[in-house]
Amino acid sequence: MEMCSREEIMDLCPQNMCCVIPQVLPKQLCLPPCSTKEELRTILTETTAREFSDLPHDILMDIIAMLEIPDALRAASVCSSWRSVHIKLHNLGKYKRPQTPCFLYTSQSIGENIACLYSLAEKRTYKVNSARATHQRYLLGSSDGWLVTADERSEMHILNPITGEQIALPSVITINQVTPIFNRKGELCKYRYSRHTAEGVTESPMTLPLDKLRLEHDKWTWLPPHLGIHDCAYKDGLLYAVTSFGEIFSFDLDATVITAKVIMGRTKEYACERIYIVHAPCGDLLQVWKPQEGNGNWVDEITGFPALVSNTQNTRIFRVDTVAKKLVQIFSLDDHVLFIGNNQTSCLGVSEYPQLKANHVYFTDDFECLSSKSMWGLRLDIGVLNLEDKSIDEIVAPRLFLKCRAPVFLVPNPSMMNSTLHG
């Protein structure tokens, strides 16, 4: 068996290994507990390379299973013994450590085939080589390690930006409200799009260029009330959706006939905020309101109305009281953090994600018109909001993602991990 040297182990210590090894290794080697990096370095120095190589695989699996993806990859590269453990861990489906969200962005200065993945856990940027689609497509969102994208014909795909794997989703013309329009040569040239709610048609049908339909839909089966849904959350077999007026509906997707159950009625009369919905770790259902204001310098390509820009500093958070059917504003997240934007909304506890800032909101710009290159000169609303003093910090500087698709938060999926990350 190839031995793992002390030097190779020590190369891992600046990362999360420093947090994991003190929890696992001293106990398993019958060594005294260590609480600091210096104590860990002393233990590792006094421990022979043979002891590391002879660690049972189940102990190594316990160590690697507690690591963030980049550190797990580093561990796998130390020696053949550790790599075999890493492979076994994945084959058995035991690597399920919750991953800290990353910040995914593209940059013209880096190149069309490269995307950047900024690790909030390590404060370090990685480059991934499967990014052409992220440059050329409109990003509809992200969930469970996948990006949902729409190409120049508004056809949708899900894309793993780390591995490069992508899956084409059913064509947009399978949506009842979309009718393809062909030219005299029989080529698809436009779409006819009808907008309606459960109560009926709300507007006259629109004829849209191929690449504009992707700004109007993000699903195939329209759930009542069909229109004005800002965000969704899935839990315990139910899909929760919040509208621009604060209404909350739930849908049992396993039911024979899918109907909307009203969880909360209208809480506002004017749609002037971007609204998100998320379940907190304690089980509470939260609404997050991010104000939007008109900007006369920018015009929506489809509606012709002044575009809306966010005023994130005035973001408000509410707990949904499902019994009293009302919203209760909360002013602190305590030891939790929020992630909002053009990605899956999430509420995380810093006890499980210690690298994140408690009582902060991490946000990216989900302004719909940013899909247009004419809007790329607009300063993107991206940062970290301190809910205590309303200050905003940058996520990563400098802002290399200007004049590119708006960045998103992505939670890497350990089950799809490979060695495509590069420092």
Secondary structure, DSSP 4 states (H G I P E B T S, - for coil): -PPPPHHHHHHHIIIIIHHHHHHHHHHHTT-----SHHHHHHHHHHS-HHHHHTS-HHHHHHHHTTS-HHHHHHHHTT-HHHHHHHHHHHHTT---PPPPPEEEEE-TTT-TT-EEEEETTTTEEEEES--HHHHHSEEEEEETTEEEEE-TT--EEEE-TTT--EEEPPPGGGSTTEEEEE-TTS-EEEEEE--EETTEE-S--EEEETTTGGGT---SSPPTT-S-EEEEEEETTEEEEEETTS-EEEEETTSSS--PEEEE----SS--EEEEEEE-TTS-EEEEEEEEEEEEEEE-TTT-SEEEEE-GGG-EEEEEETTTTEEEEES--TTEEEEESSS--EEEETTT-TTSPTTEEEE----GGGGSGGGTTSPP--EEEETTT--EE-SSSS-TTTTSPPPEEE---GGG--S--B-
